[in-house]
Amino acid sequence: MSEITPYLAVADAHAAIDWYISALGAEIAHDPIVMPDGRVGHCELRVAGARWMMSDEHPEIGVEAPDLARGAAVSLHLTVEDCDAAAARVLANGIEMTRGPEDSPPAGRVAVFVDPFGHRWFLDAPVRQR
């Protein structure tokens, strides 16, 4: 089986780790590898089994965070148990939703936000059968 794992670049990986833990309930799956200059060269986070990799910007090798003035080129889709609860947690961490939470058949209950580091997230809770 194949899989694709996003690798995010952020302007401040230490702050991003803290924010993702607080706002998304992320856990550290691989401790940060901190380079001699203090930048994070690699770390891995996960939420309920979904994982992503992340590092600080390293422009010298072409790794840069999104340009906040341009918008996000990619959206990350995270399936959650409870979209409203997940969105409330993001809101409590200072970020407004750009969409939802709302019912969006057939996707389910959805909410969209851009995190403080310029990455666009799509939260989705599948429709429950009654």
Secondary structure, DSSP 8 states (H G I E B T S, - for coil): ------EEEES-HHHHHHHHHHHH--EEEEEEEE-TTS-EEEEEEEETTEEEEEEE-BGGGTB----TTT--S-EEEEE-S-HHHHHHHHHHTT--EEEEEEEETTTEEEEEEE-TTS-EEEEEE-----
